[in-house]
Amino acid sequence: MHKMLISAVAIVPTAPAWAASQTVTLSVPTMNCPVCPITVKKALTKVPGVSQVDVRLEKRLAIVTYDDARTSVEALTHATKNAGYPSAPSENSK
């Protein structure tokens, strides 16, 4: 009986196991100089749960991979806005 209880506890998933890695493409229309992507990337990488950021000046996009249990698209857009670069999910976003 004791071994069965331990086995049952071992297979119960925890909240982080339910978390999924998500990718969103943010449109950042006010990026217009070579320093802008650096600022945007820095702001996004400071958001807890963000694992990867790729900023493309020529397309004015930021592609962000994040843990949806730790952050949200709203938190990402808030971070870019606070850095001086308002953003919104792109229509091409996954």
Order of alpha helices (4+ residues) and beta strands (2+ residues): alpha-alpha-beta-alpha-beta-beta-alpha-beta
